[in-house]
Amino acid sequence: MHDAPSENRDAPESAPRPKSAYQLPSKQNTVLRNMLWALVLTLAVVVVVGIAFFGVGSDLEREPLENSAVDVAASAERAQELAPFPVAVPQTAEGWTERSARYTDGGSPRWTVEYTTAQGDHVTLTEESALSAPMLSQALPGGAVEEELSIEGAPCQQLRGAGSGDEQLAIACEGEGWGFVAAGAADPVELEELAAATVTALD
């Protein structure tokens, strides 16, 4: 007895149906699309954050915003809780602008205040427990002593930098438990005024 022939045995295989334009996206396509959107959104966030932090620049000659004044006294009060020396808050002359104030508690605790003088020059005041060669070298690379001074009763030195470009000057003073350097491309009279105000604040 022979088996009945199958009706589909010799039938040709059916061709795959063409994909419809209205076919729902597959799981693979959906995952890829989500990854692309996540990448685009991440890049957008990075751009916005970058503009927010770096877009305004850091030009020290730029006028500060009206509500962006640095509160040096408040920063000094917080620093004094940690500093092993009296933190100076000099009363600067009219026209000076405080740009930044920070205390770093590393190998050598340091108090640093940056100013723009009335003449538009940039001056940095650096204070530690005592004057040291690394401190002087960092404040005024290649500096050489030009003159010995006495400012408000404190022994001081006027130094001149050896670098090229704007003429860099500094006044370094030392007292009991403190030492500071006021350095920048400024008029010697302006540096001496800042040094005198700093000594007065420390005495």
Backbone as ProteinMPNN parsed JSONL, in Angstrom:
{"seq_chain_A": "MHDAPSENRDAPESAPRPKSAYQLPSKQNTVLRNMLWALVLTLAVVVVVGIAFFGVGSDLEREPLENSAVDVAASAERAQELAPFPVAVPQTAEGWTERSARYTDGGSPRWTVEYTTAQGDHVTLTEESALSAPMLSQALPGGAVEEELSIEGAPCQQLRGAGSGDEQLAIACEGEGWGFVAAGAADPVELEELAAATVTALD", "coords_chain_A": {"N_chain_A": [[0.858, -1.178, 0.0], [0.675, 2.063, -0.918], [1.776, 5.275, 0.25], [-0.253, 8.162, 0.316], [0.358, 10.744, -1.954], [1.911, 13.749, -0.875], [0.342, 16.9, -0.805], [1.833, 19.243, -0.775], [4.394, 18.524, -1.382], [5.864, 18.85, -3.73], [5.565, 21.519, -4.096], [6.666, 24.79, -4.823], [8.893, 26.739, -2.709], [7.568, 29.412, -0.819], [8.069, 32.863, -1.61], [9.722, 35.373, 0.417], [7.73, 37.844, 1.995], [7.573, 41.241, 0.951], [8.783, 43.943, 3.006], [6.597, 46.064, 4.717], [6.087, 49.558, 4.452], [4.857, 50.588, 6.597], [5.433, 48.989, 8.688], [5.946, 48.075, 12.081], [8.713, 49.251, 14.109], [11.557, 47.178, 14.686], [12.825, 45.44, 17.634], [15.585, 45.675, 17.72], [16.095, 47.919, 16.088], [14.813, 49.882, 17.6], [16.319, 49.951, 19.984], [18.776, 50.843, 18.968], [18.019, 53.375, 18.045], [17.312, 54.614, 20.452], [19.8, 54.651, 21.705], [21.194, 56.421, 20.059], [19.743, 58.789, 20.467], [20.277, 59.17, 23.189], [23.022, 59.632, 23.073], [23.11, 62.036, 21.61], [21.715, 63.766, 23.348], [23.446, 63.695, 25.548], [25.77, 64.896, 24.483], [24.731, 67.435, 24.006], [24.232, 68.342, 26.61], [26.873, 68.424, 27.578], [27.953, 70.462, 25.985], [26.412, 72.678, 26.799], [27.122, 72.848, 29.529], [29.866, 73.309, 29.221], [29.87, 75.835, 27.984], [28.707, 77.319, 30.007], [30.656, 77.211, 32.017], [33.116, 77.936, 30.802], [32.663, 79.787, 28.841], [32.538, 82.502, 29.455], [35.123, 83.241, 29.852], [38.364, 84.104, 31.356], [39.566, 86.566, 31.744], [41.593, 88.735, 33.441], [41.576, 91.432, 33.254], [39.049, 92.17, 32.67], [36.045, 93.872, 33.535], [34.464, 93.253, 36.658], [31.322, 91.548, 37.237], [28.381, 93.196, 38.42], [27.303, 92.056, 40.747], [29.261, 90.298, 41.597], [31.316, 90.615, 43.426], [34.222, 89.818, 45.325], [34.296, 88.462, 48.516], [36.605, 89.067, 50.549], [37.107, 89.288, 53.278], [35.276, 87.493, 54.45], [36.179, 85.094, 53.354], [38.728, 85.039, 54.475], [38.093, 84.783, 57.154], [37.081, 82.194, 57.278], [39.38, 80.836, 56.457], [41.101, 81.393, 58.54], [40.415, 79.64, 60.529], [41.809, 77.386, 59.925], [44.396, 78.067, 59.222], [47.871, 78.27, 60.151], [48.903, 80.734, 60.707], [48.447, 84.309, 61.113], [45.84, 85.453, 59.138], [45.955, 87.724, 56.536], [44.028, 90.622, 55.834], [44.203, 93.056, 53.961], [43.502, 96.58, 53.804], [42.809, 97.911, 50.915], [43.721, 100.514, 48.552], [41.591, 103.087, 47.135], [39.884, 102.182, 44.183], [41.099, 99.763, 43.737], [40.489, 96.302, 43.027], [39.291, 93.308, 44.326], [39.969, 90.135, 43.085], [40.106, 87.376, 43.539], [40.167, 85.083, 46.303], [41.766, 82.725, 48.231], [42.469, 79.831, 50.232], [44.918, 77.421, 50.636], [45.595, 74.259, 51.858], [47.992, 72.565, 51.815], [51.161, 71.0, 51.521], [52.537, 73.279, 52.292], [50.786, 75.495, 53.986], [48.834, 78.109, 52.593], [47.818, 81.447, 51.899], [46.155, 83.274, 49.485], [45.546, 86.162, 47.614], [44.165, 87.824, 44.879], [44.447, 90.783, 42.979], [43.225, 93.606, 41.07], [44.797, 96.53, 40.295], [44.363, 100.118, 40.804], [45.409, 101.18, 38.528], [44.951, 99.236, 36.715], [46.583, 97.012, 36.739], [47.685, 93.626, 37.411], [47.995, 92.094, 40.519], [49.327, 89.881, 42.911], [48.9, 88.712, 46.154], [50.614, 86.76, 48.36], [50.686, 84.713, 51.165], [52.359, 83.062, 53.844], [53.478, 81.015, 56.634], [56.09, 81.814, 56.96], [58.653, 83.492, 55.073], [59.998, 81.838, 52.224], [62.349, 80.179, 50.034], [61.123, 78.623, 47.888], [58.577, 79.815, 47.893], [59.129, 82.518, 47.218], [60.292, 82.09, 44.7], [58.168, 81.035, 43.244], [56.332, 83.135, 43.314], [57.754, 85.194, 42.066], [59.515, 84.413, 39.562], [62.957, 83.876, 39.144], [63.655, 86.127, 40.565], [65.483, 88.932, 41.866], [67.035, 90.598, 44.571], [66.625, 94.031, 44.942], [66.509, 96.165, 46.683], [66.653, 96.929, 50.15], [64.095, 97.354, 52.499], [62.093, 99.093, 54.959], [58.967, 98.669, 56.049], [56.269, 99.969, 57.606], [57.538, 99.282, 59.967], [58.303, 96.666, 59.551], [60.765, 94.373, 58.327], [61.617, 94.393, 54.933], [61.944, 93.509, 51.424], [62.639, 94.691, 48.159], [62.111, 93.242, 45.05], [63.078, 92.253, 41.715], [61.886, 90.704, 38.786], [63.295, 88.252, 36.489], [62.218, 87.533, 34.12], [60.923, 87.768, 30.693], [58.927, 90.178, 28.849], [56.186, 91.891, 30.431], [57.335, 93.993, 33.041], [58.099, 92.526, 36.009], [57.624, 92.975, 39.415], [58.242, 92.75, 42.969], [57.431, 92.867, 46.459], [58.617, 91.7, 49.408], [57.898, 90.759, 52.692], [58.473, 90.121, 56.198], [57.425, 88.905, 59.348], [56.742, 88.174, 62.825], [55.837, 84.962, 62.834], [54.67, 85.094, 60.342], [54.876, 85.655, 56.751], [55.001, 87.374, 53.649], [54.439, 87.948, 50.116], [54.036, 90.436, 47.761], [53.316, 90.652, 44.482], [53.697, 91.511, 40.99], [53.009, 92.991, 37.72], [53.245, 95.852, 38.287], [53.177, 99.301, 39.409], [55.885, 100.3, 41.474], [55.181, 101.881, 43.673], [52.496, 101.259, 44.069], [52.708, 98.561, 44.813], [54.133, 98.884, 47.183], [52.26, 100.245, 48.7], [50.299, 98.243, 48.999], [51.797, 96.377, 50.423], [52.281, 97.815, 52.781], [49.66, 98.072, 53.761], [49.115, 95.416, 54.226], [50.994, 94.652, 56.192], [50.09, 96.312, 58.253], [47.581, 95.165, 58.676], [48.331, 92.753, 59.759], [49.697, 93.32, 62.102]], "CA_chain_A": [[0.0, 0.0, 0.0], [1.518, 3.269, -1.055], [1.272, 6.485, 0.922], [-0.819, 9.172, -0.583], [1.324, 11.834, -2.191], [1.613, 15.006, -0.164], [-0.053, 17.947, -1.742], [2.822, 20.344, -0.795], [5.747, 17.995, -1.513], [6.566, 19.433, -4.88], [5.223, 22.95, -4.259], [7.831, 25.667, -4.617], [8.874, 27.525, -1.479], [6.991, 30.752, -1.021], [9.042, 33.959, -1.488], [9.424, 36.237, 1.575], [6.921, 39.019, 1.691], [8.288, 42.518, 1.102], [8.445, 44.665, 4.224], [5.712, 47.203, 4.523], [6.6, 50.83, 4.936], [4.161, 50.901, 7.835], [5.751, 47.954, 9.644], [6.449, 48.58, 13.345], [10.159, 49.051, 14.22], [11.964, 45.996, 15.433], [13.466, 45.726, 18.91], [16.964, 46.097, 17.447], [16.081, 49.3, 15.612], [14.399, 50.748, 18.697], [17.458, 50.1, 20.883], [19.753, 51.692, 18.295], [17.501, 54.739, 18.028], [17.415, 55.14, 21.815], [21.212, 54.928, 21.978], [21.562, 57.64, 19.336], [19.146, 59.934, 21.159], [21.01, 59.359, 24.443], [24.307, 60.239, 22.729], [22.852, 63.43, 21.22], [21.376, 64.525, 24.551], [24.658, 63.823, 26.363], [26.623, 65.918, 23.87], [24.086, 68.737, 24.213], [24.472, 68.726, 27.998], [28.286, 68.768, 27.695], [28.139, 71.772, 25.352], [25.813, 73.705, 27.658], [27.956, 72.975, 30.719], [31.114, 73.932, 28.819], [29.64, 77.27, 27.778], [28.435, 77.932, 31.304], [31.87, 77.324, 32.812], [34.275, 78.51, 30.12], [32.288, 80.729, 27.793], [32.76, 83.888, 29.828], [36.554, 83.512, 29.877], [38.967, 84.397, 32.653], [40.404, 87.74, 31.561], [41.685, 89.467, 34.69], [41.361, 92.842, 33.006], [37.622, 92.402, 32.437], [35.351, 94.42, 34.682], [33.639, 92.243, 37.307], [29.894, 91.772, 37.227], [27.969, 94.058, 39.521], [27.023, 91.279, 41.953], [30.247, 89.228, 41.691], [32.437, 91.053, 44.246], [34.804, 88.781, 46.179], [34.263, 88.817, 49.942], [37.894, 88.617, 51.068], [37.017, 89.179, 54.732], [34.58, 86.247, 54.774], [37.089, 83.992, 53.01], [39.809, 85.042, 55.457], [37.56, 84.281, 58.42], [37.049, 80.732, 57.174], [40.755, 80.35, 56.365], [41.768, 81.532, 59.826], [40.119, 78.457, 61.337], [42.746, 76.331, 59.55], [45.752, 78.567, 58.965], [48.778, 78.366, 61.308], [49.428, 82.093, 60.753], [47.351, 85.288, 61.025], [45.47, 85.675, 57.734], [45.897, 89.16, 56.273], [42.962, 91.222, 55.024], [44.631, 94.454, 53.835], [42.57, 97.588, 53.304], [43.446, 98.433, 49.709], [43.395, 101.882, 48.166], [40.414, 103.262, 46.281], [40.115, 101.795, 42.796], [41.558, 98.383, 43.672], [39.411, 95.32, 42.982], [39.668, 91.935, 44.694], [39.566, 89.195, 42.041], [39.921, 86.048, 44.121], [40.791, 84.851, 47.601], [41.699, 81.289, 48.495], [43.414, 79.25, 51.178], [45.272, 76.05, 50.289], [46.172, 73.594, 53.024], [48.792, 71.446, 51.328], [52.412, 70.853, 52.249], [52.78, 74.588, 52.895], [49.527, 76.26, 53.991], [49.052, 79.383, 51.893], [46.695, 82.357, 51.681], [46.433, 84.004, 48.244], [44.52, 87.114, 47.168], [44.528, 88.466, 43.614], [43.855, 92.116, 42.841], [43.507, 94.508, 39.954], [45.073, 97.833, 40.908], [43.654, 101.268, 40.232], [45.973, 101.411, 37.198], [44.594, 98.106, 35.845], [47.599, 95.96, 36.784], [47.354, 92.435, 38.19], [48.903, 91.897, 41.64], [48.986, 88.735, 43.745], [49.427, 88.7, 47.51], [50.774, 85.384, 48.837], [51.132, 84.711, 52.562], [52.588, 81.792, 54.522], [53.981, 81.192, 58.01], [57.394, 82.479, 56.864], [59.177, 83.557, 53.715], [60.845, 80.697, 51.855], [62.845, 80.257, 48.659], [60.103, 78.196, 46.928], [57.506, 80.816, 47.858], [59.619, 83.661, 46.441], [60.518, 81.654, 43.331], [56.875, 80.887, 42.579], [55.711, 84.456, 43.182], [58.543, 86.013, 41.147], [60.581, 83.551, 39.035], [64.223, 84.54, 38.841], [63.714, 87.43, 41.217], [66.724, 89.345, 42.525], [66.806, 91.69, 45.514], [67.099, 95.342, 44.49], [66.586, 97.164, 47.761], [66.153, 96.565, 51.475], [63.122, 98.353, 52.924], [61.37, 98.928, 56.219], [57.601, 99.123, 55.805], [55.472, 99.903, 58.843], [58.343, 98.638, 60.997], [58.654, 95.288, 59.188], [61.852, 94.277, 57.343], [61.098, 93.991, 53.618], [62.858, 93.587, 50.284], [62.056, 94.89, 46.833], [62.746, 92.325, 44.102], [62.719, 92.419, 40.308], [61.92, 89.429, 38.086], [64.232, 88.131, 35.372], [61.512, 87.083, 32.926], [60.692, 88.737, 29.619], [57.562, 90.69, 28.814], [55.923, 92.947, 31.4], [58.292, 94.035, 34.14], [57.525, 91.977, 37.229], [58.241, 93.428, 40.65], [57.661, 92.163, 44.169], [57.886, 93.298, 47.768], [58.49, 90.585, 50.342], [58.052, 91.195, 54.073], [58.371, 89.024, 57.144], [57.249, 89.277, 60.75], [56.682, 87.044, 63.747], [54.806, 83.982, 62.49], [54.104, 85.303, 59.01], [55.694, 86.21, 55.674], [54.177, 87.529, 52.455], [54.996, 88.533, 48.902], [53.104, 91.124, 46.868], [54.053, 90.628, 43.213], [52.935, 91.747, 39.772], [53.517, 94.002, 36.785], [52.604, 97.058, 38.807], [54.051, 100.38, 39.847], [56.46, 100.013, 42.798], [54.431, 102.598, 44.711], [51.285, 100.473, 44.345], [53.108, 97.377, 45.569], [54.502, 99.302, 48.533], [51.003, 100.555, 49.398], [49.684, 96.977, 49.383], [52.629, 95.792, 51.471], [52.039, 98.56, 54.018], [48.321, 97.72, 54.238], [49.17, 94.031, 54.703], [51.705, 94.665, 57.49], [49.172, 96.93, 59.22], [46.533, 94.204, 58.991], [48.907, 91.634, 60.514], [50.209, 93.779, 63.403]], "C_chain_A": [[0.892, 1.225, 0.0], [0.895, 4.431, -0.313], [0.756, 7.456, -0.115], [0.17, 10.298, -0.752], [0.918, 13.103, -1.452], [1.342, 16.099, -1.168], [1.028, 19.024, -1.863], [4.233, 19.868, -1.066], [6.514, 18.668, -2.633], [6.293, 20.921, -5.061], [6.458, 23.817, -4.01], [7.709, 26.457, -3.313], [8.382, 28.936, -1.764], [8.051, 31.814, -0.793], [8.689, 34.817, -0.281], [8.659, 37.474, 1.152], [7.748, 40.293, 1.829], [7.809, 43.248, 2.351], [7.594, 45.878, 3.902], [6.357, 48.462, 5.082], [5.992, 51.205, 6.27], [4.44, 49.863, 8.916], [6.333, 48.57, 10.918], [7.955, 48.325, 13.443], [10.463, 47.834, 15.069], [12.626, 46.42, 16.737], [14.891, 46.226, 18.707], [17.015, 47.548, 17.003], [15.727, 50.274, 16.732], [15.559, 50.999, 19.659], [18.512, 51.023, 20.275], [19.309, 53.152, 18.305], [17.614, 55.374, 19.412], [18.863, 55.492, 22.166], [21.658, 56.211, 21.291], [21.004, 58.88, 20.023], [19.891, 60.223, 22.458], [22.354, 60.035, 24.178], [24.132, 61.714, 22.385], [22.555, 64.282, 22.448], [22.593, 64.725, 25.445], [25.582, 64.895, 25.81], [26.05, 67.31, 24.082], [24.332, 69.241, 25.634], [25.926, 69.154, 28.196], [28.558, 70.158, 27.119], [27.604, 72.881, 26.246], [26.662, 73.937, 28.897], [29.281, 73.66, 30.373], [30.977, 75.43, 28.613], [29.445, 77.97, 29.105], [29.709, 78.171, 32.095], [32.966, 78.106, 32.122], [33.925, 79.602, 29.115], [32.588, 82.164, 28.14], [34.239, 84.235, 29.91], [37.052, 83.838, 31.265], [39.92, 85.593, 32.562], [40.412, 88.57, 32.838], [41.457, 90.96, 34.499], [39.887, 93.178, 32.809], [36.969, 92.94, 33.699], [34.48, 93.351, 35.318], [32.168, 92.568, 37.165], [29.499, 92.515, 38.499], [27.807, 93.288, 40.83], [28.042, 90.165, 42.178], [31.464, 89.615, 42.53], [32.893, 89.915, 45.159], [34.797, 89.282, 47.618], [35.532, 88.262, 50.593], [37.811, 88.408, 52.582], [36.352, 87.873, 55.145], [35.461, 85.039, 54.475], [38.211, 83.884, 54.028], [39.337, 84.489, 56.797], [37.491, 82.753, 58.413], [38.46, 80.156, 57.153], [41.444, 80.386, 57.72], [41.52, 80.346, 60.752], [41.121, 77.33, 61.081], [44.198, 76.799, 59.498], [46.586, 78.638, 60.243], [49.428, 79.746, 61.425], [48.254, 83.061, 60.703], [47.065, 85.63, 59.562], [45.229, 87.162, 57.498], [44.694, 89.537, 55.422], [43.302, 92.704, 54.889], [43.516, 95.354, 53.308], [43.23, 98.276, 52.108], [42.957, 99.848, 49.393], [42.165, 101.913, 47.266], [40.766, 102.915, 44.83], [40.647, 100.385, 42.638], [40.348, 97.445, 43.697], [39.943, 93.95, 43.359], [39.116, 90.982, 43.644], [39.319, 87.793, 42.572], [40.627, 85.991, 45.457], [40.652, 83.374, 47.914], [42.786, 80.879, 49.482], [43.656, 77.806, 50.767], [46.032, 75.438, 51.458], [46.918, 72.349, 52.568], [50.03, 71.275, 52.185], [52.797, 72.13, 52.964], [51.477, 75.377, 52.85], [49.755, 77.668, 53.453], [47.737, 80.133, 51.728], [47.044, 83.238, 50.478], [45.25, 84.898, 47.891], [45.029, 87.769, 45.89], [43.741, 89.772, 43.462], [44.081, 92.651, 41.423], [43.668, 95.887, 40.568], [44.261, 98.926, 40.237], [44.15, 101.581, 38.827], [45.684, 100.25, 36.24], [45.617, 96.996, 35.814], [47.137, 94.802, 37.671], [48.423, 92.221, 39.254], [48.402, 90.726, 42.472], [49.679, 88.856, 45.09], [49.445, 87.253, 47.993], [51.339, 85.413, 50.243], [51.279, 83.28, 53.071], [53.099, 82.076, 55.931], [55.314, 81.932, 58.032], [57.779, 82.551, 55.396], [60.063, 82.343, 53.459], [61.269, 80.867, 50.405], [61.802, 79.766, 47.647], [58.972, 79.205, 46.785], [57.908, 82.021, 47.004], [59.781, 83.292, 44.971], [59.205, 81.517, 42.571], [56.21, 82.235, 42.346], [56.424, 85.314, 42.144], [59.715, 85.181, 40.631], [61.825, 84.362, 38.677], [64.399, 85.879, 39.503], [65.045, 87.685, 41.914], [66.426, 90.559, 43.397], [67.425, 92.981, 44.974], [67.354, 96.295, 45.643], [66.028, 96.574, 49.054], [65.25, 97.702, 51.961], [62.649, 98.059, 54.334], [59.993, 99.532, 56.008], [56.772, 98.885, 57.055], [56.203, 99.129, 59.928], [58.759, 97.213, 60.678], [59.802, 95.294, 58.179], [61.324, 93.714, 56.027], [62.204, 94.102, 52.572], [62.057, 93.875, 49.026], [62.839, 94.036, 45.853], [62.256, 92.631, 42.691], [62.882, 91.071, 39.614], [62.848, 89.447, 36.901], [63.547, 87.725, 34.086], [61.348, 88.184, 31.905], [59.243, 89.217, 29.686], [57.395, 91.815, 29.817], [56.901, 92.846, 32.562], [57.609, 93.601, 35.429], [58.33, 92.446, 38.433], [57.57, 92.718, 41.823], [58.22, 92.854, 45.392], [57.595, 92.158, 48.73], [58.782, 91.092, 51.75], [57.865, 90.004, 55.006], [58.251, 89.571, 58.558], [57.178, 88.031, 61.593], [55.51, 86.131, 63.386], [54.163, 84.184, 61.147], [55.152, 85.842, 58.038], [54.823, 86.314, 54.436], [54.969, 88.145, 51.318], [53.859, 89.178, 48.126], [53.827, 91.294, 45.539], [53.127, 90.908, 42.043], [53.606, 92.778, 38.891], [52.869, 95.337, 37.138], [53.652, 98.096, 39.168], [54.598, 100.052, 41.236], [55.712, 100.699, 43.938], [53.173, 101.826, 45.081], [51.619, 99.227, 45.161], [53.462, 97.742, 47.007], [53.258, 99.644, 49.349], [50.314, 99.271, 49.862], [50.47, 96.313, 50.504], [52.383, 96.491, 52.803], [50.683, 98.201, 54.608], [48.321, 96.305, 54.814], [49.869, 93.947, 56.049], [50.796, 95.229, 58.565], [48.094, 95.949, 59.639], [47.05, 93.057, 59.858], [49.392, 92.046, 61.892], [49.065, 93.912, 64.416]], "O_chain_A": [[1.767, 1.371, 0.854], [-0.326, 4.571, -0.244], [1.251, 7.551, -1.238], [0.761, 10.757, 0.225], [-0.255, 13.475, -1.412], [1.991, 16.217, -2.208], [1.15, 19.658, -2.912], [5.178, 20.655, -1.004], [7.686, 19.011, -2.479], [6.725, 21.523, -6.044], [7.206, 23.573, -3.063], [6.614, 26.798, -2.867], [8.717, 29.557, -2.773], [8.859, 31.685, 0.127], [7.511, 34.988, 0.032], [8.909, 38.063, 0.101], [8.554, 40.4, 2.754], [6.635, 43.198, 2.719], [7.845, 46.61, 2.945], [7.086, 48.414, 6.072], [6.535, 52.038, 6.996], [3.768, 49.848, 9.947], [7.136, 49.499, 10.836], [8.443, 47.317, 12.933], [9.752, 47.504, 16.018], [12.95, 47.591, 16.933], [15.354, 47.101, 19.438], [17.854, 48.32, 17.466], [16.283, 51.37, 16.802], [15.763, 52.129, 20.102], [19.073, 51.875, 20.963], [20.113, 54.054, 18.543], [17.974, 56.545, 19.529], [19.125, 56.493, 22.833], [22.409, 56.999, 21.866], [21.691, 59.894, 20.151], [20.117, 61.384, 22.798], [22.784, 60.898, 24.944], [24.922, 62.551, 22.824], [23.077, 65.389, 22.581], [22.764, 65.792, 26.035], [26.117, 65.709, 26.562], [26.796, 68.262, 24.312], [24.608, 70.423, 25.839], [26.194, 70.13, 28.897], [29.309, 70.939, 27.703], [28.26, 73.905, 26.432], [26.902, 75.082, 29.283], [29.766, 74.493, 31.138], [31.848, 76.205, 29.011], [29.947, 79.074, 29.317], [29.848, 79.195, 32.766], [33.682, 78.866, 32.773], [34.818, 80.271, 28.595], [32.863, 82.974, 27.255], [34.583, 85.411, 30.027], [36.288, 83.853, 32.23], [40.955, 85.621, 33.227], [39.367, 89.055, 33.273], [41.178, 91.676, 35.461], [39.52, 94.352, 32.784], [37.299, 92.513, 34.805], [33.814, 92.604, 34.601], [31.799, 93.729, 36.992], [30.195, 92.463, 39.513], [28.135, 93.802, 41.899], [27.743, 89.189, 42.866], [32.531, 89.021, 42.376], [32.083, 89.157, 45.692], [35.241, 90.396, 47.899], [35.541, 87.148, 51.117], [38.383, 87.453, 53.107], [36.804, 87.214, 56.082], [35.489, 84.077, 55.242], [38.608, 82.783, 54.408], [40.09, 83.808, 57.494], [37.801, 82.103, 59.411], [38.717, 79.113, 57.756], [42.27, 79.525, 58.025], [42.316, 80.077, 61.651], [41.272, 76.428, 61.905], [45.119, 76.009, 59.708], [46.076, 79.019, 61.297], [50.4, 79.909, 62.163], [47.163, 82.672, 60.288], [47.965, 86.052, 58.835], [44.406, 87.782, 58.171], [44.377, 88.876, 54.433], [42.754, 93.529, 55.62], [42.701, 94.945, 52.481], [44.107, 99.123, 52.279], [41.93, 100.303, 49.897], [41.757, 100.893, 46.711], [41.816, 103.31, 44.323], [40.655, 99.851, 41.528], [39.322, 97.751, 44.304], [40.926, 93.479, 42.787], [37.923, 91.015, 43.343], [38.417, 87.1, 42.102], [41.564, 86.747, 45.715], [39.55, 82.827, 47.87], [43.855, 81.484, 49.559], [42.705, 77.049, 50.57], [46.984, 76.021, 51.976], [46.532, 71.225, 52.889], [49.975, 71.387, 53.41], [53.311, 72.102, 54.082], [51.096, 75.878, 51.792], [50.729, 78.334, 53.803], [46.692, 79.543, 51.456], [48.099, 83.871, 50.453], [44.103, 84.453, 47.872], [46.176, 88.213, 45.821], [42.552, 89.849, 43.77], [44.977, 92.221, 40.697], [42.783, 96.362, 41.279], [43.568, 98.698, 39.246], [43.426, 102.169, 38.024], [46.119, 100.272, 35.088], [45.542, 96.117, 34.956], [46.307, 94.978, 38.563], [49.614, 92.171, 38.943], [47.201, 90.591, 42.71], [50.888, 89.075, 45.163], [48.404, 86.597, 48.03], [52.355, 86.062, 50.494], [50.459, 82.409, 52.783], [53.147, 83.227, 56.366], [55.634, 82.604, 59.012], [57.294, 81.771, 54.576], [60.781, 81.88, 54.345], [60.639, 81.6, 49.642], [61.603, 80.429, 46.629], [58.465, 79.426, 45.685], [57.13, 82.488, 46.172], [59.449, 84.086, 44.091], [59.134, 81.845, 41.386], [55.595, 82.456, 41.303], [55.782, 86.076, 41.421], [60.803, 85.236, 41.205], [61.75, 85.389, 38.002], [65.209, 86.691, 39.055], [65.652, 86.775, 42.477], [65.658, 91.44, 43.01], [68.597, 93.013, 44.601], [68.271, 97.115, 45.606], [65.056, 95.818, 49.042], [65.606, 98.874, 51.845], [62.781, 96.944, 54.839], [59.853, 100.739, 55.813], [56.598, 97.751, 57.501], [55.586, 98.41, 60.714], [59.496, 96.603, 61.453], [59.819, 96.125, 57.271], [60.661, 92.677, 56.013], [63.251, 94.705, 52.807], [60.947, 93.373, 48.848], [64.068, 94.085, 45.815], [61.175, 93.186, 42.494], [63.878, 90.376, 39.815], [63.162, 90.507, 36.36], [64.206, 87.582, 33.056], [61.588, 89.36, 32.181], [58.444, 88.72, 30.48], [58.316, 92.599, 30.045], [57.248, 91.752, 33.007], [56.657, 94.236, 35.882], [59.555, 92.328, 38.465], [56.48, 92.161, 41.692], [59.34, 93.365, 45.373], [56.455, 91.708, 48.847], [59.785, 91.768, 51.979], [57.204, 89.021, 54.67], [58.887, 90.562, 58.917], [57.517, 86.943, 61.128], [54.348, 86.475, 63.601], [53.188, 83.502, 60.831], [56.17, 86.404, 58.442], [53.992, 85.44, 54.19], [56.01, 88.77, 51.517], [52.839, 88.541, 47.864], [54.835, 91.997, 45.465], [51.937, 90.593, 42.082], [54.628, 93.362, 39.252], [52.056, 95.872, 36.385], [54.848, 97.808, 39.225], [53.853, 99.574, 42.091], [55.621, 100.158, 45.04], [52.815, 101.741, 46.255], [50.895, 98.88, 46.094], [53.136, 97.007, 47.939], [53.203, 99.368, 50.548], [49.803, 99.209, 50.981], [49.885, 95.751, 51.43], [52.288, 95.835, 53.839], [50.56, 98.041, 55.823], [47.609, 96.026, 55.779], [49.4, 93.254, 56.951], [50.731, 94.689, 59.669], [47.723, 95.893, 60.812], [46.284, 92.457, 60.611], [49.491, 91.198, 62.779], [49.299, 94.287, 65.565]]}, "name": "protein", "num_of_chains": 1, "seq": "MHDAPSENRDAPESAPRPKSAYQLPSKQNTVLRNMLWALVLTLAVVVVVGIAFFGVGSDLEREPLENSAVDVAASAERAQELAPFPVAVPQTAEGWTERSARYTDGGSPRWTVEYTTAQGDHVTLTEESALSAPMLSQALPGGAVEEELSIEGAPCQQLRGAGSGDEQLAIACEGEGWGFVAAGAADPVELEELAAATVTALD"}
